[in-house]
Amino acid sequence: MNGYFQLVITPKGTGIKVFAPTDGGDALNFTDVRDYLEDKKIEYDLTVLNEAVANADGNVVLINNAQILPEREYVKFYVPNDRMSVTAFFIPPTEGGELMTEKEFLDTLAYRKYRFGIQTEDIHKFFEHREYCKDIIVAKGQEVVQGKNASVELHFNANLRAKPTLREDGSVDYFHLNFINNVQAGDLLATLHPEVLGQPGTTVFGEPIKPAAVKATYIKAGKNTVLSEDKLTLTAATAGHVTVKEGRITVSDVLTLENVDVSTGNIDYEGSVEVNGLIASNFTVKAGGNIHVRGIVEGATLDAGADVILECGAKAGGNIHAGGNVVTKFIENATVTASGGITSESILHSNVSSGTEINVTGRRGFIAGGRVSAADKITAKVLGSEMGANTIIEVGADPQIKQRLKELQKNIADSQKKIESIKPTIEGFTKMLKAGVKFNPQQVESAKKLIEMNKTLTQEIQDDSDEYANLMAKLAEAKDAQVVVEGTAYPGTTVNIGELSMIVKKPVQYSRFVVKEGDVRLAPI
């Protein structure tokens, strides 16, 4: 039992008896005594009261010289901000005073509108065996059970990044990248876990608490895949490698060519393309999957939905875009853009952009001239050159995401404007229809088109809003963007991190460029 107190009315004034706890109970809290006396407007000697609580010997100690009226058994309640529980704290009556009945207490709960989750057994237990100055939960709310959004589980790694092996002689092994997801016919590719609705809760006041809304989704089946009748599983229809582009799961087969030149013309292929030789100048190769070229790429255009692997390199005005990663021997006077990472042994006078990171750490490992950008990280042995080549290195948020956010904002505003323009016509038609007005077939057809347009625009706003929220979440992710120099950064090199910038004034070695204290600063590797 907890320690507790009881007031005593004596001929000489008001006294208090403080009892020590038993059986491992908690000692009486001085604050509880003080709050009670002040609530009842009973005067007391602070020093005497403090000593009485500290001694807790059960003896009567006078706290004032006045004789008060008897106090009944007292209870105070505590309800937290979430309104999910009611705690009662009982204090005994003055010695010989009147006790509260169980019915009276239950009536008090009802008067205070504590309606839900009344703990009748615990309340009855107290009135059978009173224990004072102890928290007793007399009502409990029903906690809300949150549901789960539907999700698509992929049974393959959709975010593989090329990680070439560095040989002992400093060269890079471009042949064992281990980033292609090979599958066989019948392999399970994805499983849909449907949404689970939440269960509402209730406060002690009987107020309902709604669970958060859950979102549905579905498996987007692409080429060479089979969606089950219940639409819960997706399997491969043929052997190949599986990729995800814009959420759609596709198993790609491969087109193999010796060269891309006048004998083939430009290539536009849904799967992956392997070129054993070269891609001639001014030709274009477009692939929904990977592009793998064993020869040189000079002045050609490559556009891959997934990865681009160049066993030699790209030069002389080449233009390369990859929805995944780019792995190449060198980049010289070329434009290279990748949604994933870029790995090269050297980058010279080129415009290179990565949605994740760029690694230039082969035998030479230099970036000299041009502009090289990455969302997360750039690593190189050498930045710039002793001749002071104008080299710009940038890391931070993916610029493509920012551009897409602007597009989505414009799309949403345009759709909302169109909805507002047709809304009065639809509302007018609806009112007249309810009023029994007859319309000719042409008027009915026009109204149907407007209603369908309103539905389409509303869905477009929802889709654009969902994409906007997802992109904003990506921008909000904490990314420790940095530039790592494993050798030397030469003067004339500009390093931009987000909106901040530093121009290298003197050679910097074995350092990281990071944002610290609101500026671009150097840190050890």
PEVENVEN-V418972 format. One record per residue. N is the residue number from 1. PHI is phi in degrees with one decimal (none if undefined). Layout:
n=N phi=PHI
n=N phi=PHI
This chain:
n=1 phi=none
n=2 phi=-70.3
n=3 phi=-65.6
n=4 phi=-148.6
n=5 phi=-133.2
n=6 phi=-148.7
n=7 phi=-79.1
n=8 phi=-131.8
n=9 phi=-93.0
n=10 phi=-118.2
n=11 phi=-60.2
n=12 phi=-94.0
n=13 phi=145.0
n=14 phi=-94.4
n=15 phi=-115.2
n=16 phi=-137.1
n=17 phi=-114.4
n=18 phi=-113.4
n=19 phi=-106.1
n=20 phi=-73.6
n=21 phi=-69.5
n=22 phi=-131.0
n=23 phi=53.5
n=24 phi=78.9
n=25 phi=-72.3
n=26 phi=-84.4
n=27 phi=-69.0
n=28 phi=-64.8
n=29 phi=-90.0
n=30 phi=-56.7
n=31 phi=-60.7
n=32 phi=-63.9
n=33 phi=-67.4
n=34 phi=-60.1
n=35 phi=-61.9
n=36 phi=-65.0
n=37 phi=-62.5
n=38 phi=-70.2
n=39 phi=-64.6
n=40 phi=-88.8
n=41 phi=58.2
n=42 phi=-101.8
n=43 phi=-70.6
n=44 phi=-155.7
n=45 phi=-88.9
n=46 phi=-59.3
n=47 phi=-65.3
n=48 phi=-63.3
n=49 phi=-62.9
n=50 phi=-61.9
n=51 phi=-66.3
n=52 phi=-62.7
n=53 phi=-66.1
n=54 phi=-67.4
n=55 phi=-73.9
n=56 phi=46.5
n=57 phi=-102.0
n=58 phi=82.2
n=59 phi=-84.7
n=60 phi=-76.9
n=61 phi=-124.4
n=62 phi=-72.5
n=63 phi=-109.4
n=64 phi=-158.7
n=65 phi=-101.2
n=66 phi=-101.0
n=67 phi=-98.4
n=68 phi=-88.2
n=69 phi=-75.3
n=70 phi=-60.3
n=71 phi=-105.1
n=72 phi=-74.4
n=73 phi=-55.8
n=74 phi=-121.3
n=75 phi=-139.7
n=76 phi=-119.9
n=77 phi=-116.8
n=78 phi=-131.3
n=79 phi=-122.6
n=80 phi=-67.6
n=81 phi=-60.1
n=82 phi=-79.2
n=83 phi=58.8
n=84 phi=-103.6
n=85 phi=-159.9
n=86 phi=-129.1
n=87 phi=-110.6
n=88 phi=-104.6
n=89 phi=-131.4
n=90 phi=-91.8
n=91 phi=-127.9
n=92 phi=-65.9
n=93 phi=-72.1
n=94 phi=-58.7
n=95 phi=-52.3
n=96 phi=84.5
n=97 phi=-76.8
n=98 phi=-82.7
n=99 phi=-90.3
n=100 phi=-80.5
n=101 phi=-88.8
n=102 phi=-63.6
n=103 phi=-63.4
n=104 phi=-61.3
n=105 phi=-66.4
n=106 phi=-63.9
n=107 phi=-65.1
n=108 phi=-63.9
n=109 phi=-60.3
n=110 phi=-64.5
n=111 phi=-62.3
n=112 phi=-80.7
n=113 phi=67.9
n=114 phi=-83.8
n=115 phi=-106.1
n=116 phi=-106.9
n=117 phi=69.9
n=118 phi=-65.2
n=119 phi=-89.2
n=120 phi=-61.9
n=121 phi=-65.8
n=122 phi=-66.8
n=123 phi=-65.4
n=124 phi=-62.3
n=125 phi=-60.6
n=126 phi=-63.8
n=127 phi=-71.1
n=128 phi=-79.1
n=129 phi=-139.1
n=130 phi=-67.3
n=131 phi=-130.7
n=132 phi=-92.9
n=133 phi=53.0
n=134 phi=-140.3
n=135 phi=-71.6
n=136 phi=-125.8
n=137 phi=-78.5
n=138 phi=-108.4
n=139 phi=-154.0
n=140 phi=-130.6
n=141 phi=-77.8
n=142 phi=-96.2
n=143 phi=-65.2
n=144 phi=-72.0
n=145 phi=-107.3
n=146 phi=-73.3
n=147 phi=-83.3
n=148 phi=-129.1
n=149 phi=-67.3
n=150 phi=-65.6
n=151 phi=-146.2
n=152 phi=-108.1
n=153 phi=-91.8
n=154 phi=-90.6
n=155 phi=-99.2
n=156 phi=-154.8
n=157 phi=-83.6
n=158 phi=-88.1
n=159 phi=-123.8
n=160 phi=-67.4
n=161 phi=-121.1
n=162 phi=-66.5
n=163 phi=-131.2
n=164 phi=-62.3
n=165 phi=-86.0
n=166 phi=-89.3
n=167 phi=-74.5
n=168 phi=-62.6
n=169 phi=-83.8
n=170 phi=93.6
n=171 phi=-80.9
n=172 phi=-111.2
n=173 phi=-86.3
n=174 phi=-94.2
n=175 phi=-101.1
n=176 phi=-122.5
n=177 phi=-93.4
n=178 phi=52.1
n=179 phi=-126.9
n=180 phi=-96.1
n=181 phi=-87.7
n=182 phi=-77.7
n=183 phi=-134.4
n=184 phi=-111.4
n=185 phi=-57.3
n=186 phi=94.1
n=187 phi=-64.0
n=188 phi=-74.6
n=189 phi=-101.7
n=190 phi=-154.7
n=191 phi=-129.6
n=192 phi=-92.3
n=193 phi=-102.2
n=194 phi=-61.6
n=195 phi=-66.3
n=196 phi=-117.6
n=197 phi=-69.5
n=198 phi=-80.5
n=199 phi=-110.2
n=200 phi=-66.8
n=201 phi=-111.3
n=202 phi=-145.3
n=203 phi=-79.5
n=204 phi=-67.3
n=205 phi=-89.7
n=206 phi=80.9
n=207 phi=-80.6
n=208 phi=-73.4
n=209 phi=-119.8
n=210 phi=-81.8
n=211 phi=-72.4
n=212 phi=-64.6
n=213 phi=-66.0
n=214 phi=-109.2
n=215 phi=-106.0
n=216 phi=-93.0
n=217 phi=-152.2
n=218 phi=-153.3
n=219 phi=-81.9
n=220 phi=-90.7
n=221 phi=-87.1
n=222 phi=-104.7
n=223 phi=-63.4
n=224 phi=62.7
n=225 phi=-129.8
n=226 phi=-127.1
n=227 phi=-93.5
n=228 phi=-64.2
n=229 phi=-58.8
n=230 phi=-82.6
n=231 phi=61.5
n=232 phi=-101.9
n=233 phi=-135.9
n=234 phi=-127.8
n=235 phi=-124.8
n=236 phi=-79.2
n=237 phi=-88.0
n=238 phi=-151.6
n=239 phi=-75.6
n=240 phi=162.8
n=241 phi=-127.5
n=242 phi=-100.3
n=243 phi=-135.5
n=244 phi=-123.4
n=245 phi=-131.7
n=246 phi=53.8
n=247 phi=82.0
n=248 phi=-92.0
n=249 phi=-95.4
n=250 phi=-132.2
n=251 phi=-101.2
n=252 phi=-101.6
n=253 phi=-94.9
n=254 phi=-123.5
n=255 phi=-100.3
n=256 phi=-108.8
n=257 phi=-130.3
n=258 phi=-77.3
n=259 phi=-143.9
n=260 phi=-113.7
n=261 phi=-157.4
n=262 phi=-64.1
n=263 phi=-77.5
n=264 phi=-116.8
n=265 phi=72.4
n=266 phi=-67.0
n=267 phi=-111.8
n=268 phi=-132.3
n=269 phi=-133.4
n=270 phi=-74.3
n=271 phi=-91.1
n=272 phi=-99.4
n=273 phi=-124.1
n=274 phi=-115.5
n=275 phi=-117.5
n=276 phi=-73.2
n=277 phi=-110.6
n=278 phi=-109.6
n=279 phi=-112.9
n=280 phi=-69.2
n=281 phi=-58.7
n=282 phi=75.0
n=283 phi=-90.3
n=284 phi=-123.1
n=285 phi=-122.5
n=286 phi=-119.5
n=287 phi=-136.7
n=288 phi=-73.1
n=289 phi=-107.5
n=290 phi=-92.4
n=291 phi=-123.1
n=292 phi=-124.0
n=293 phi=-120.5
n=294 phi=-89.8
n=295 phi=-103.2
n=296 phi=-80.8
n=297 phi=-118.7
n=298 phi=-128.5
n=299 phi=66.6
n=300 phi=-106.3
n=301 phi=-113.6
n=302 phi=-123.1
n=303 phi=-135.2
n=304 phi=-114.5
n=305 phi=-72.1
n=306 phi=-118.4
n=307 phi=-100.7
n=308 phi=-119.7
n=309 phi=-120.9
n=310 phi=-116.2
n=311 phi=-69.8
n=312 phi=-100.4
n=313 phi=173.0
n=314 phi=-130.5
n=315 phi=-154.7
n=316 phi=55.0
n=317 phi=80.9
n=318 phi=-62.9
n=319 phi=-128.1
n=320 phi=-125.2
n=321 phi=-130.4
n=322 phi=-131.4
n=323 phi=-74.0
n=324 phi=-117.1
n=325 phi=-101.9
n=326 phi=-124.6
n=327 phi=-125.3
n=328 phi=-148.8
n=329 phi=-70.1
n=330 phi=-153.2
n=331 phi=-129.9
n=332 phi=-136.9
n=333 phi=51.3
n=334 phi=-135.9
n=335 phi=-113.3
n=336 phi=-130.3
n=337 phi=-129.8
n=338 phi=-140.4
n=339 phi=-71.5
n=340 phi=-97.2
n=341 phi=-88.8
n=342 phi=-126.7
n=343 phi=-124.5
n=344 phi=-150.9
n=345 phi=-85.2
n=346 phi=-162.3
n=347 phi=-132.6
n=348 phi=-129.6
n=349 phi=46.6
n=350 phi=-131.1
n=351 phi=-108.2
n=352 phi=-125.8
n=353 phi=-139.0
n=354 phi=-127.1
n=355 phi=-78.9
n=356 phi=-129.8
n=357 phi=-145.3
n=358 phi=-124.2
n=359 phi=-120.4
n=360 phi=-127.0
n=361 phi=-132.0
n=362 phi=-78.3
n=363 phi=-59.5
n=364 phi=-91.1
n=365 phi=64.4
n=366 phi=-114.6
n=367 phi=-120.8
n=368 phi=-135.8
n=369 phi=76.1
n=370 phi=79.8
n=371 phi=-129.3
n=372 phi=-125.1
n=373 phi=-128.3
n=374 phi=-149.2
n=375 phi=-70.7
n=376 phi=-109.8
n=377 phi=-159.8
n=378 phi=-127.1
n=379 phi=-124.0
n=380 phi=-151.3
n=381 phi=-77.8
n=382 phi=-132.7
n=383 phi=-116.9
n=384 phi=75.3
n=385 phi=-150.9
n=386 phi=-62.4
n=387 phi=-81.4
n=388 phi=76.8
n=389 phi=-58.8
n=390 phi=-70.3
n=391 phi=-119.8
n=392 phi=-114.8
n=393 phi=-116.3
n=394 phi=-131.0
n=395 phi=-136.0
n=396 phi=143.0
n=397 phi=-61.2
n=398 phi=-62.2
n=399 phi=-61.6
n=400 phi=-66.4
n=401 phi=-67.0
n=402 phi=-60.7
n=403 phi=-64.7
n=404 phi=-65.0
n=405 phi=-61.3
n=406 phi=-63.7
n=407 phi=-62.3
n=408 phi=-65.6
n=409 phi=-59.0
n=410 phi=-66.6
n=411 phi=-60.4
n=412 phi=-64.1
n=413 phi=-63.4
n=414 phi=-62.9
n=415 phi=-64.8
n=416 phi=-63.5
n=417 phi=-63.9
n=418 phi=-64.4
n=419 phi=-61.3
n=420 phi=-62.1
n=421 phi=-72.5
n=422 phi=-97.5
n=423 phi=-59.8
n=424 phi=-59.7
n=425 phi=-64.4
n=426 phi=-63.7
n=427 phi=-62.8
n=428 phi=-64.3
n=429 phi=-61.9
n=430 phi=-62.6
n=431 phi=-63.2
n=432 phi=-66.2
n=433 phi=-65.0
n=434 phi=-67.3
n=435 phi=-78.5
n=436 phi=91.4
n=437 phi=-69.0
n=438 phi=-90.9
n=439 phi=-120.6
n=440 phi=-78.6
n=441 phi=-55.7
n=442 phi=-66.5
n=443 phi=-66.1
n=444 phi=-62.8
n=445 phi=-64.3
n=446 phi=-62.4
n=447 phi=-64.3
n=448 phi=-60.9
n=449 phi=-64.3
n=450 phi=-65.5
n=451 phi=-64.2
n=452 phi=-65.9
n=453 phi=-63.3
n=454 phi=-61.2
n=455 phi=-65.3
n=456 phi=-63.8
n=457 phi=-63.5
n=458 phi=-62.5
n=459 phi=-66.3
n=460 phi=-62.6
n=461 phi=-62.1
n=462 phi=-64.0
n=463 phi=-63.9
n=464 phi=-66.2
n=465 phi=-66.2
n=466 phi=-63.6
n=467 phi=-64.5
n=468 phi=-60.8
n=469 phi=-63.3
n=470 phi=-65.3
n=471 phi=-68.6
n=472 phi=-64.1
n=473 phi=-64.1
n=474 phi=-65.2
n=475 phi=-65.1
n=476 phi=-77.4
n=477 phi=-63.3
n=478 phi=-73.2
n=479 phi=-117.9
n=480 phi=-84.5
n=481 phi=-63.3
n=482 phi=-158.5
n=483 phi=-120.5
n=484 phi=-112.7
n=485 phi=-113.3
n=486 phi=-88.6
n=487 phi=-134.2
n=488 phi=-130.6
n=489 phi=-105.8
n=490 phi=-91.0
n=491 phi=-55.7
n=492 phi=97.7
n=493 phi=-86.4
n=494 phi=-105.5
n=495 phi=-114.4
n=496 phi=-109.7
n=497 phi=-123.1
n=498 phi=63.2
n=499 phi=-94.7
n=500 phi=-99.2
n=501 phi=-145.3
n=502 phi=-140.9
n=503 phi=-105.6
n=504 phi=-69.1
n=505 phi=-94.8
n=506 phi=-141.2
n=507 phi=-53.4
n=508 phi=-120.4
n=509 phi=-126.2
n=510 phi=47.2
n=511 phi=-141.1
n=512 phi=-117.5
n=513 phi=-97.2
n=514 phi=-136.2
n=515 phi=-91.7
n=516 phi=-146.8
n=517 phi=54.8
n=518 phi=74.9
n=519 phi=-151.1
n=520 phi=-79.8
n=521 phi=-133.4
n=522 phi=-94.2
n=523 phi=-141.5
n=524 phi=-69.1
n=525 phi=-70.6
